[in-house]
Amino acid sequence: MTQRRPTSFDIAALAGVSQPTVSRALSGSPSVSEETRRRVVEAAEQLHYKVDKNASGLRRQQSNTLALLFFEEAPGIALLNPFYLSLVGPMVRRCAEHGYDLLISIQQLSSDWHVDYEDSRKADGIILLGYGDYLEYRPRLERLVASGAHFVRWGSAEGSLGTTVCSNNEQGGFDATTHLLQHGRRQIAFIGTAGPGFPEVHERWNGYCRALHAAGLTPDERLRADAAPDESEGRIAAEQLIERGVPFDAIFAASDVAAIGAMHALQHAGRTIPDDVAIVGFDDIPAASLASPPLTTITQDARHAAEALVDALIESIETGSSRDRALPVRLTVRESSAAG
């Protein structure tokens, strides 16, 4: 009876690593540590495994394609944050400058997208945008890290997995709230879902609290209302603030779309902006300058963000490692926070 030839899965079992790690170790990938490579090589030698040089050469070929994956924020609803959409054009141009194509896809969080892109080699690396609750999403990131996949994501770097590109969210929250304080506002509400599942918003909340403390004020939980980056949720959050009956003279919303929704609710309730309530958002999406009145906001540089995401991913692909990047933000003042 002919003895079965050993496979990379046999090596993986003997070395105590994943099969993709075996493939990367035997192909000389820089993403594998020397200690892991040594264990894999020793296991291969012990099993008398011979590398198929033609097959391994094919596996090492790059597609020169990056995958940009958007995620549905809610099942069956493919509403995308306008800020993410503003990254696409600059991202395509940056990829072209590096000689890469960009594959764009909308995924459901329930799908096995990580398996699809990792195993099919559709792309050399993945850019991740808009994945909702980080705590629910984290196990998939852990699997990507364990497999050695090249990926970069937009979001908070705190406690993150893999390479992260983000804005200075806390400074943005601080600057937005300080601006309102400097215009005489003292009862400033916060609209946004802050917490460990939404670390970007939580950092903006921390900046809001820091600015209040610096002014000798204490954050009031009654002036805090949850809202995803969605216009209808911003409207509902503002309606909740009004119904609570706690006076407020300003709102800092953690996203522009929620801020615009809040403006609609306030106007429907007969409150003028900014005389009765001043409002500041976050992102500076195109609709911010077209709102009525135009929305004061914390500007994130979409072009800079897109280029940083692409550069970080290509650095990971070509060198085996990459560094996190934190980008500056700036306050853009319009009529929603200060009378002209």
WOWOQUI-V119933 format. One record per helix or strand. SS is the DSSP state (H for helix, E for strand). FROM is the first residue (numbers start at 1). LEN is the number of residues. If there is no record, write none. Layout:
{{SS/FROM/LEN} {SS/FROM/LEN}}
This chain:
{{H/8/8} {H/19/8} {H/34/13} {H/53/8} {E/65/7} {E/74/1} {E/77/1} {H/82/16} {E/101/7} {H/113/8} {E/125/5} {H/134/14} {E/151/4} {E/163/5} {H/169/14} {E/188/4} {E/195/1} {E/198/1} {H/199/16} {H/221/3} {E/224/2} {H/231/14} {E/250/4} {H/256/13} {E/278/6} {H/286/5} {E/296/4} {H/302/18} {E/325/3} {E/330/3}}
